[in-house]
Amino acid sequence: QELIEQLISELAKRYPSIYKVLIDERNHYMAKRLVVIAKKHPEQKILSVVGAGHKKEMLDLLVNYNKTIDIV
């Protein structure tokens, strides 16, 4: 996990636009979709398989989005 974090940090420093598209924007999109799905189906368990480079930030985003996204 430490190696992955170092590689992602290096990617963000050297290629910020690539980092934004491949990591950051995807994390936000996937986390939002998971929260929407979970709120639409609260009785169901949701399984999501993501790459190791997405795991840490997505866990933080899921907590944040769970508080802010309302399903009507």
PDB file of N, CA, C and O in Angstrom:
ATOM      1  N   GLN A   1       0.830  -1.184   0.000  1.00  0.00           N
ATOM      2  CA  GLN A   1       0.000   0.000   0.000  1.00  0.00           C
ATOM      3  C   GLN A   1       0.881   1.257   0.000  1.00  0.00           C
ATOM      4  O   GLN A   1       0.578   2.235  -0.684  1.00  0.00           O
ATOM      5  N   GLU A   2       1.947   1.221   0.754  1.00  0.00           N
ATOM      6  CA  GLU A   2       2.855   2.372   0.806  1.00  0.00           C
ATOM      7  C   GLU A   2       3.461   2.661  -0.567  1.00  0.00           C
ATOM      8  O   GLU A   2       3.559   3.818  -0.974  1.00  0.00           O
ATOM      9  N   LEU A   3       3.861   1.620  -1.270  1.00  0.00           N
ATOM     10  CA  LEU A   3       4.419   1.783  -2.613  1.00  0.00           C
ATOM     11  C   LEU A   3       3.385   2.396  -3.563  1.00  0.00           C
ATOM     12  O   LEU A   3       3.707   3.281  -4.355  1.00  0.00           O
ATOM     13  N   ILE A   4       2.171   1.928  -3.477  1.00  0.00           N
ATOM     14  CA  ILE A   4       1.109   2.460  -4.334  1.00  0.00           C
ATOM     15  C   ILE A   4       0.892   3.939  -4.047  1.00  0.00           C
ATOM     16  O   ILE A   4       0.748   4.736  -4.974  1.00  0.00           O
ATOM     17  N   GLU A   5       0.866   4.310  -2.774  1.00  0.00           N
ATOM     18  CA  GLU A   5       0.698   5.716  -2.408  1.00  0.00           C
ATOM     19  C   GLU A   5       1.853   6.567  -2.940  1.00  0.00           C
ATOM     20  O   GLU A   5       1.634   7.692  -3.390  1.00  0.00           O
ATOM     21  N   GLN A   6       3.063   6.047  -2.892  1.00  0.00           N
ATOM     22  CA  GLN A   6       4.217   6.779  -3.422  1.00  0.00           C
ATOM     23  C   GLN A   6       4.094   6.957  -4.935  1.00  0.00           C
ATOM     24  O   GLN A   6       4.365   8.037  -5.459  1.00  0.00           O
ATOM     25  N   LEU A   7       3.691   5.915  -5.624  1.00  0.00           N
ATOM     26  CA  LEU A   7       3.543   5.994  -7.077  1.00  0.00           C
ATOM     27  C   LEU A   7       2.452   6.985  -7.480  1.00  0.00           C
ATOM     28  O   LEU A   7       2.622   7.751  -8.428  1.00  0.00           O
ATOM     29  N   ILE A   8       1.354   6.967  -6.770  1.00  0.00           N
ATOM     30  CA  ILE A   8       0.272   7.895  -7.072  1.00  0.00           C
ATOM     31  C   ILE A   8       0.699   9.328  -6.779  1.00  0.00           C
ATOM     32  O   ILE A   8       0.381  10.241  -7.542  1.00  0.00           O
ATOM     33  N   SER A   9       1.400   9.524  -5.703  1.00  0.00           N
ATOM     34  CA  SER A   9       1.904  10.860  -5.373  1.00  0.00           C
ATOM     35  C   SER A   9       2.857  11.364  -6.452  1.00  0.00           C
ATOM     36  O   SER A   9       2.799  12.531  -6.841  1.00  0.00           O
ATOM     37  N   GLU A  10       3.715  10.503  -6.926  1.00  0.00           N
ATOM     38  CA  GLU A  10       4.655  10.864  -7.988  1.00  0.00           C
ATOM     39  C   GLU A  10       3.901  11.183  -9.287  1.00  0.00           C
ATOM     40  O   GLU A  10       4.243  12.135  -9.988  1.00  0.00           O
ATOM     41  N   LEU A  11       2.901  10.404  -9.596  1.00  0.00           N
ATOM     42  CA  LEU A  11       2.081  10.663 -10.778  1.00  0.00           C
ATOM     43  C   LEU A  11       1.421  12.036 -10.674  1.00  0.00           C
ATOM     44  O   LEU A  11       1.401  12.793 -11.645  1.00  0.00           O
ATOM     45  N   ALA A  12       0.883  12.354  -9.504  1.00  0.00           N
ATOM     46  CA  ALA A  12       0.214  13.646  -9.304  1.00  0.00           C
ATOM     47  C   ALA A  12       1.189  14.810  -9.473  1.00  0.00           C
ATOM     48  O   ALA A  12       0.822  15.859 -10.003  1.00  0.00           O
ATOM     49  N   LYS A  13       2.418  14.628  -9.027  1.00  0.00           N
ATOM     50  CA  LYS A  13       3.426  15.692  -9.140  1.00  0.00           C
ATOM     51  C   LYS A  13       3.908  15.866 -10.578  1.00  0.00           C
ATOM     52  O   LYS A  13       3.997  16.987 -11.079  1.00  0.00           O
ATOM     53  N   ARG A  14       4.215  14.762 -11.230  1.00  0.00           N
ATOM     54  CA  ARG A  14       4.808  14.827 -12.564  1.00  0.00           C
ATOM     55  C   ARG A  14       3.792  15.064 -13.673  1.00  0.00           C
ATOM     56  O   ARG A  14       4.072  15.760 -14.649  1.00  0.00           O
ATOM     57  N   TYR A  15       2.619  14.483 -13.513  1.00  0.00           N
ATOM     58  CA  TYR A  15       1.589  14.552 -14.556  1.00  0.00           C
ATOM     59  C   TYR A  15       0.236  14.876 -13.937  1.00  0.00           C
ATOM     60  O   TYR A  15      -0.638  14.012 -13.875  1.00  0.00           O
ATOM     61  N   PRO A  16       0.056  16.097 -13.484  1.00  0.00           N
ATOM     62  CA  PRO A  16      -1.186  16.424 -12.760  1.00  0.00           C
ATOM     63  C   PRO A  16      -2.460  16.245 -13.588  1.00  0.00           C
ATOM     64  O   PRO A  16      -3.493  15.857 -13.042  1.00  0.00           O
ATOM     65  N   SER A  17      -2.407  16.516 -14.870  1.00  0.00           N
ATOM     66  CA  SER A  17      -3.625  16.356 -15.664  1.00  0.00           C
ATOM     67  C   SER A  17      -3.983  14.883 -15.841  1.00  0.00           C
ATOM     68  O   SER A  17      -5.161  14.524 -15.833  1.00  0.00           O
ATOM     69  N   ILE A  18      -2.988  14.046 -15.997  1.00  0.00           N
ATOM     70  CA  ILE A  18      -3.242  12.600 -16.100  1.00  0.00           C
ATOM     71  C   ILE A  18      -3.773  12.072 -14.775  1.00  0.00           C
ATOM     72  O   ILE A  18      -4.712  11.276 -14.745  1.00  0.00           O
ATOM     73  N   TYR A  19      -3.166  12.519 -13.679  1.00  0.00           N
ATOM     74  CA  TYR A  19      -3.627  12.112 -12.352  1.00  0.00           C
ATOM     75  C   TYR A  19      -5.097  12.504 -12.160  1.00  0.00           C
ATOM     76  O   TYR A  19      -5.903  11.716 -11.665  1.00  0.00           O
ATOM     77  N   LYS A  20      -5.424  13.726 -12.558  1.00  0.00           N
ATOM     78  CA  LYS A  20      -6.777  14.212 -12.357  1.00  0.00           C
ATOM     79  C   LYS A  20      -7.796  13.327 -13.077  1.00  0.00           C
ATOM     80  O   LYS A  20      -8.827  12.970 -12.506  1.00  0.00           O
ATOM     81  N   VAL A  21      -7.507  12.979 -14.320  1.00  0.00           N
ATOM     82  CA  VAL A  21      -8.446  12.174 -15.101  1.00  0.00           C
ATOM     83  C   VAL A  21      -8.454  10.714 -14.654  1.00  0.00           C
ATOM     84  O   VAL A  21      -9.523  10.141 -14.438  1.00  0.00           O
ATOM     85  N   LEU A  22      -7.284  10.110 -14.514  1.00  0.00           N
ATOM     86  CA  LEU A  22      -7.213   8.670 -14.239  1.00  0.00           C
ATOM     87  C   LEU A  22      -7.509   8.299 -12.788  1.00  0.00           C
ATOM     88  O   LEU A  22      -8.012   7.208 -12.518  1.00  0.00           O
ATOM     89  N   ILE A  23      -7.205   9.184 -11.870  1.00  0.00           N
ATOM     90  CA  ILE A  23      -7.377   8.836 -10.463  1.00  0.00           C
ATOM     91  C   ILE A  23      -8.489   9.673  -9.821  1.00  0.00           C
ATOM     92  O   ILE A  23      -9.506   9.132  -9.388  1.00  0.00           O
ATOM     93  N   ASP A  24      -8.298  10.965  -9.765  1.00  0.00           N
ATOM     94  CA  ASP A  24      -9.184  11.841  -9.002  1.00  0.00           C
ATOM     95  C   ASP A  24     -10.622  11.835  -9.520  1.00  0.00           C
ATOM     96  O   ASP A  24     -11.547  11.556  -8.757  1.00  0.00           O
ATOM     97  N   GLU A  25     -10.820  12.134 -10.786  1.00  0.00           N
ATOM     98  CA  GLU A  25     -12.181  12.186 -11.330  1.00  0.00           C
ATOM     99  C   GLU A  25     -12.871  10.826 -11.258  1.00  0.00           C
ATOM    100  O   GLU A  25     -14.067  10.747 -10.978  1.00  0.00           O
ATOM    101  N   ARG A  26     -12.125   9.770 -11.507  1.00  0.00           N
ATOM    102  CA  ARG A  26     -12.707   8.420 -11.427  1.00  0.00           C
ATOM    103  C   ARG A  26     -13.109   8.079 -10.004  1.00  0.00           C
ATOM    104  O   ARG A  26     -14.161   7.478  -9.785  1.00  0.00           O
ATOM    105  N   ASN A  27     -12.281   8.457  -9.028  1.00  0.00           N
ATOM    106  CA  ASN A  27     -12.626   8.203  -7.625  1.00  0.00           C
ATOM    107  C   ASN A  27     -13.942   8.877  -7.263  1.00  0.00           C
ATOM    108  O   ASN A  27     -14.811   8.265  -6.642  1.00  0.00           O
ATOM    109  N   HIS A  28     -14.084  10.139  -7.653  1.00  0.00           N
ATOM    110  CA  HIS A  28     -15.305  10.876  -7.343  1.00  0.00           C
ATOM    111  C   HIS A  28     -16.513  10.236  -8.026  1.00  0.00           C
ATOM    112  O   HIS A  28     -17.559  10.050  -7.405  1.00  0.00           O
ATOM    113  N   TYR A  29     -16.364   9.907  -9.284  1.00  0.00           N
ATOM    114  CA  TYR A  29     -17.477   9.301 -10.021  1.00  0.00           C
ATOM    115  C   TYR A  29     -17.882   7.967  -9.388  1.00  0.00           C
ATOM    116  O   TYR A  29     -19.063   7.730  -9.137  1.00  0.00           O
ATOM    117  N   MET A  30     -16.910   7.107  -9.134  1.00  0.00           N
ATOM    118  CA  MET A  30     -17.227   5.789  -8.588  1.00  0.00           C
ATOM    119  C   MET A  30     -17.840   5.894  -7.191  1.00  0.00           C
ATOM    120  O   MET A  30     -18.794   5.180  -6.881  1.00  0.00           O
ATOM    121  N   ALA A  31     -17.307   6.768  -6.356  1.00  0.00           N
ATOM    122  CA  ALA A  31     -17.838   6.921  -4.997  1.00  0.00           C
ATOM    123  C   ALA A  31     -19.272   7.442  -5.030  1.00  0.00           C
ATOM    124  O   ALA A  31     -20.130   6.939  -4.305  1.00  0.00           O
ATOM    125  N   LYS A  32     -19.536   8.440  -5.863  1.00  0.00           N
ATOM    126  CA  LYS A  32     -20.906   8.961  -5.962  1.00  0.00           C
ATOM    127  C   LYS A  32     -21.872   7.884  -6.422  1.00  0.00           C
ATOM    128  O   LYS A  32     -22.957   7.738  -5.859  1.00  0.00           O
ATOM    129  N   ARG A  33     -21.486   7.132  -7.440  1.00  0.00           N
ATOM    130  CA  ARG A  33     -22.366   6.074  -7.956  1.00  0.00           C
ATOM    131  C   ARG A  33     -22.628   5.010  -6.894  1.00  0.00           C
ATOM    132  O   ARG A  33     -23.755   4.533  -6.768  1.00  0.00           O
ATOM    133  N   LEU A  34     -21.613   4.635  -6.136  1.00  0.00           N
ATOM    134  CA  LEU A  34     -21.800   3.627  -5.093  1.00  0.00           C
ATOM    135  C   LEU A  34     -22.765   4.116  -4.015  1.00  0.00           C
ATOM    136  O   LEU A  34     -23.600   3.349  -3.535  1.00  0.00           O
ATOM    137  N   VAL A  35     -22.655   5.377  -3.638  1.00  0.00           N
ATOM    138  CA  VAL A  35     -23.553   5.924  -2.625  1.00  0.00           C
ATOM    139  C   VAL A  35     -24.985   5.953  -3.151  1.00  0.00           C
ATOM    140  O   VAL A  35     -25.914   5.595  -2.428  1.00  0.00           O
ATOM    141  N   VAL A  36     -25.171   6.371  -4.390  1.00  0.00           N
ATOM    142  CA  VAL A  36     -26.513   6.398  -4.977  1.00  0.00           C
ATOM    143  C   VAL A  36     -27.104   4.988  -5.008  1.00  0.00           C
ATOM    144  O   VAL A  36     -28.259   4.791  -4.629  1.00  0.00           O
ATOM    145  N   ILE A  37     -26.334   4.031  -5.447  1.00  0.00           N
ATOM    146  CA  ILE A  37     -26.812   2.644  -5.507  1.00  0.00           C
ATOM    147  C   ILE A  37     -27.153   2.135  -4.115  1.00  0.00           C
ATOM    148  O   ILE A  37     -28.198   1.515  -3.915  1.00  0.00           O
ATOM    149  N   ALA A  38     -26.280   2.392  -3.158  1.00  0.00           N
ATOM    150  CA  ALA A  38     -26.514   1.923  -1.787  1.00  0.00           C
ATOM    151  C   ALA A  38     -27.758   2.554  -1.179  1.00  0.00           C
ATOM    152  O   ALA A  38     -28.502   1.888  -0.459  1.00  0.00           O
ATOM    153  N   LYS A  39     -27.988   3.824  -1.459  1.00  0.00           N
ATOM    154  CA  LYS A  39     -29.171   4.486  -0.904  1.00  0.00           C
ATOM    155  C   LYS A  39     -30.457   4.039  -1.600  1.00  0.00           C
ATOM    156  O   LYS A  39     -31.521   4.031  -0.980  1.00  0.00           O
ATOM    157  N   LYS A  40     -30.375   3.674  -2.854  1.00  0.00           N
ATOM    158  CA  LYS A  40     -31.557   3.170  -3.558  1.00  0.00           C
ATOM    159  C   LYS A  40     -31.906   1.751  -3.107  1.00  0.00           C
ATOM    160  O   LYS A  40     -33.064   1.339  -3.179  1.00  0.00           O
ATOM    161  N   HIS A  41     -30.925   1.024  -2.654  1.00  0.00           N
ATOM    162  CA  HIS A  41     -31.110  -0.372  -2.249  1.00  0.00           C
ATOM    163  C   HIS A  41     -30.513  -0.603  -0.855  1.00  0.00           C
ATOM    164  O   HIS A  41     -29.551  -1.358  -0.712  1.00  0.00           O
ATOM    165  N   PRO A  42     -31.076   0.043   0.171  1.00  0.00           N
ATOM    166  CA  PRO A  42     -30.468  -0.030   1.509  1.00  0.00           C
ATOM    167  C   PRO A  42     -30.461  -1.432   2.116  1.00  0.00           C
ATOM    168  O   PRO A  42     -29.664  -1.723   3.008  1.00  0.00           O
ATOM    169  N   GLU A  43     -31.339  -2.286   1.638  1.00  0.00           N
ATOM    170  CA  GLU A  43     -31.412  -3.642   2.195  1.00  0.00           C
ATOM    171  C   GLU A  43     -30.390  -4.585   1.565  1.00  0.00           C
ATOM    172  O   GLU A  43     -30.205  -5.707   2.038  1.00  0.00           O
ATOM    173  N   GLN A  44     -29.735  -4.142   0.515  1.00  0.00           N
ATOM    174  CA  GLN A  44     -28.801  -4.995  -0.216  1.00  0.00           C
ATOM    175  C   GLN A  44     -27.346  -4.694   0.156  1.00  0.00           C
ATOM    176  O   GLN A  44     -27.004  -3.568   0.516  1.00  0.00           O
ATOM    177  N   LYS A  45     -26.517  -5.701   0.064  1.00  0.00           N
ATOM    178  CA  LYS A  45     -25.077  -5.506   0.209  1.00  0.00           C
ATOM    179  C   LYS A  45     -24.527  -5.155  -1.169  1.00  0.00           C
ATOM    180  O   LYS A  45     -24.964  -5.706  -2.179  1.00  0.00           O
ATOM    181  N   ILE A  46     -23.578  -4.245  -1.203  1.00  0.00           N
ATOM    182  CA  ILE A  46     -22.973  -3.809  -2.457  1.00  0.00           C
ATOM    183  C   ILE A  46     -21.518  -4.247  -2.465  1.00  0.00           C
ATOM    184  O   ILE A  46     -20.780  -3.988  -1.514  1.00  0.00           O
ATOM    185  N   LEU A  47     -21.109  -4.904  -3.530  1.00  0.00           N
ATOM    186  CA  LEU A  47     -19.716  -5.311  -3.702  1.00  0.00           C
ATOM    187  C   LEU A  47     -19.112  -4.463  -4.812  1.00  0.00           C
ATOM    188  O   LEU A  47     -19.653  -4.391  -5.916  1.00  0.00           O
ATOM    189  N   SER A  48     -18.017  -3.839  -4.519  1.00  0.00           N
ATOM    190  CA  SER A  48     -17.324  -3.027  -5.510  1.00  0.00           C
ATOM    191  C   SER A  48     -15.855  -3.445  -5.527  1.00  0.00           C
ATOM    192  O   SER A  48     -15.204  -3.523  -4.485  1.00  0.00           O
ATOM    193  N   VAL A  49     -15.360  -3.706  -6.704  1.00  0.00           N
ATOM    194  CA  VAL A  49     -13.957  -4.078  -6.857  1.00  0.00           C
ATOM    195  C   VAL A  49     -13.245  -2.917  -7.536  1.00  0.00           C
ATOM    196  O   VAL A  49     -13.575  -2.553  -8.665  1.00  0.00           O
ATOM    197  N   VAL A  50     -12.273  -2.339  -6.849  1.00  0.00           N
ATOM    198  CA  VAL A  50     -11.526  -1.206  -7.393  1.00  0.00           C
ATOM    199  C   VAL A  50     -10.034  -1.489  -7.291  1.00  0.00           C
ATOM    200  O   VAL A  50      -9.594  -2.321  -6.498  1.00  0.00           O
ATOM    201  N   GLY A  51      -9.278  -0.787  -8.099  1.00  0.00           N
ATOM    202  CA  GLY A  51      -7.831  -0.931  -8.059  1.00  0.00           C
ATOM    203  C   GLY A  51      -7.265  -0.378  -6.764  1.00  0.00           C
ATOM    204  O   GLY A  51      -7.858   0.497  -6.133  1.00  0.00           O
ATOM    205  N   ALA A  52      -6.119  -0.898  -6.382  1.00  0.00           N
ATOM    206  CA  ALA A  52      -5.483  -0.493  -5.126  1.00  0.00           C
ATOM    207  C   ALA A  52      -5.200   1.005  -5.079  1.00  0.00           C
ATOM    208  O   ALA A  52      -5.187   1.601  -4.002  1.00  0.00           O
ATOM    209  N   GLY A  53      -4.978   1.606  -6.224  1.00  0.00           N
ATOM    210  CA  GLY A  53      -4.700   3.032  -6.275  1.00  0.00           C
ATOM    211  C   GLY A  53      -5.915   3.893  -5.995  1.00  0.00           C
ATOM    212  O   GLY A  53      -5.778   5.094  -5.760  1.00  0.00           O
ATOM    213  N   HIS A  54      -7.091   3.309  -6.016  1.00  0.00           N
ATOM    214  CA  HIS A  54      -8.325   4.058  -5.785  1.00  0.00           C
ATOM    215  C   HIS A  54      -8.875   3.852  -4.367  1.00  0.00           C
ATOM    216  O   HIS A  54      -9.663   4.667  -3.886  1.00  0.00           O
ATOM    217  N   LYS A  55      -8.477   2.799  -3.718  1.00  0.00           N
ATOM    218  CA  LYS A  55      -9.111   2.370  -2.474  1.00  0.00           C
ATOM    219  C   LYS A  55      -9.118   3.439  -1.376  1.00  0.00           C
ATOM    220  O   LYS A  55     -10.177   3.763  -0.840  1.00  0.00           O
ATOM    221  N   LYS A  56      -7.972   3.976  -1.045  1.00  0.00           N
ATOM    222  CA  LYS A  56      -7.867   4.887   0.100  1.00  0.00           C
ATOM    223  C   LYS A  56      -8.741   6.124  -0.083  1.00  0.00           C
ATOM    224  O   LYS A  56      -9.540   6.450   0.795  1.00  0.00           O
ATOM    225  N   GLU A  57      -8.598   6.812  -1.204  1.00  0.00           N
ATOM    226  CA  GLU A  57      -9.379   8.029  -1.420  1.00  0.00           C
ATOM    227  C   GLU A  57     -10.863   7.723  -1.533  1.00  0.00           C
ATOM    228  O   GLU A  57     -11.695   8.489  -1.048  1.00  0.00           O
ATOM    229  N   MET A  58     -11.200   6.614  -2.166  1.00  0.00           N
ATOM    230  CA  MET A  58     -12.611   6.276  -2.310  1.00  0.00           C
ATOM    231  C   MET A  58     -13.276   6.023  -0.963  1.00  0.00           C
ATOM    232  O   MET A  58     -14.434   6.393  -0.768  1.00  0.00           O
ATOM    233  N   LEU A  59     -12.571   5.407  -0.046  1.00  0.00           N
ATOM    234  CA  LEU A  59     -13.153   5.190   1.285  1.00  0.00           C
ATOM    235  C   LEU A  59     -13.471   6.523   1.950  1.00  0.00           C
ATOM    236  O   LEU A  59     -14.528   6.668   2.564  1.00  0.00           O
ATOM    237  N   ASP A  60     -12.578   7.493   1.839  1.00  0.00           N
ATOM    238  CA  ASP A  60     -12.826   8.826   2.396  1.00  0.00           C
ATOM    239  C   ASP A  60     -13.997   9.494   1.683  1.00  0.00           C
ATOM    240  O   ASP A  60     -14.861  10.089   2.327  1.00  0.00           O
ATOM    241  N   LEU A  61     -14.026   9.398   0.365  1.00  0.00           N
ATOM    242  CA  LEU A  61     -15.098  10.015  -0.410  1.00  0.00           C
ATOM    243  C   LEU A  61     -16.455   9.383  -0.101  1.00  0.00           C
ATOM    244  O   LEU A  61     -17.465  10.083  -0.041  1.00  0.00           O
ATOM    245  N   LEU A  62     -16.481   8.083   0.093  1.00  0.00           N
ATOM    246  CA  LEU A  62     -17.746   7.403   0.397  1.00  0.00           C
ATOM    247  C   LEU A  62     -18.361   7.934   1.685  1.00  0.00           C
ATOM    248  O   LEU A  62     -19.570   8.152   1.755  1.00  0.00           O
ATOM    249  N   VAL A  63     -17.545   8.137   2.683  1.00  0.00           N
ATOM    250  CA  VAL A  63     -18.051   8.682   3.950  1.00  0.00           C
ATOM    251  C   VAL A  63     -18.605  10.086   3.719  1.00  0.00           C
ATOM    252  O   VAL A  63     -19.687  10.415   4.205  1.00  0.00           O
ATOM    253  N   ASN A  64     -17.871  10.909   2.982  1.00  0.00           N
ATOM    254  CA  ASN A  64     -18.290  12.284   2.713  1.00  0.00           C
ATOM    255  C   ASN A  64     -19.572  12.321   1.887  1.00  0.00           C
ATOM    256  O   ASN A  64     -20.520  13.018   2.246  1.00  0.00           O
ATOM    257  N   TYR A  65     -19.607  11.577   0.786  1.00  0.00           N
ATOM    258  CA  TYR A  65     -20.773  11.588  -0.080  1.00  0.00           C
ATOM    259  C   TYR A  65     -21.992  10.975   0.591  1.00  0.00           C
ATOM    260  O   TYR A  65     -23.118  11.394   0.324  1.00  0.00           O
ATOM    261  N   ASN A  66     -21.790  10.006   1.443  1.00  0.00           N
ATOM    262  CA  ASN A  66     -22.908   9.386   2.142  1.00  0.00           C
ATOM    263  C   ASN A  66     -23.658  10.413   2.982  1.00  0.00           C
ATOM    264  O   ASN A  66     -24.870  10.307   3.171  1.00  0.00           O
ATOM    265  N   LYS A  67     -22.932  11.406   3.484  1.00  0.00           N
ATOM    266  CA  LYS A  67     -23.539  12.463   4.292  1.00  0.00           C
ATOM    267  C   LYS A  67     -24.227  13.515   3.425  1.00  0.00           C
ATOM    268  O   LYS A  67     -25.166  14.166   3.882  1.00  0.00           O
ATOM    269  N   THR A  68     -23.779  13.690   2.187  1.00  0.00           N
ATOM    270  CA  THR A  68     -24.251  14.824   1.381  1.00  0.00           C
ATOM    271  C   THR A  68     -25.208  14.473   0.253  1.00  0.00           C
ATOM    272  O   THR A  68     -25.926  15.350  -0.227  1.00  0.00           O
ATOM    273  N   ILE A  69     -25.240  13.232  -0.183  1.00  0.00           N
ATOM    274  CA  ILE A  69     -26.106  12.866  -1.306  1.00  0.00           C
ATOM    275  C   ILE A  69     -27.448  12.374  -0.789  1.00  0.00           C
ATOM    276  O   ILE A  69     -27.513  11.422  -0.011  1.00  0.00           O
ATOM    277  N   ASP A  70     -28.508  13.023  -1.222  1.00  0.00           N
ATOM    278  CA  ASP A  70     -29.859  12.603  -0.873  1.00  0.00           C
ATOM    279  C   ASP A  70     -30.542  12.017  -2.096  1.00  0.00           C
ATOM    280  O   ASP A  70     -30.438  12.560  -3.196  1.00  0.00           O
ATOM    281  N   ILE A  71     -31.228  10.926  -1.904  1.00  0.00           N
ATOM    282  CA  ILE A  71     -31.989  10.292  -2.968  1.00  0.00           C
ATOM    283  C   ILE A  71     -33.450  10.640  -2.753  1.00  0.00           C
ATOM    284  O   ILE A  71     -33.996  10.439  -1.668  1.00  0.00           O
ATOM    285  N   VAL A  72     -34.068  11.155  -3.781  1.00  0.00           N
ATOM    286  CA  VAL A  72     -35.467  11.562  -3.664  1.00  0.00           C
ATOM    287  C   VAL A  72     -36.370  10.442  -4.112  1.00  0.00           C
ATOM    288  O   VAL A  72     -37.592  10.587  -4.090  1.00  0.00           O
TER     289      VAL A  72
END
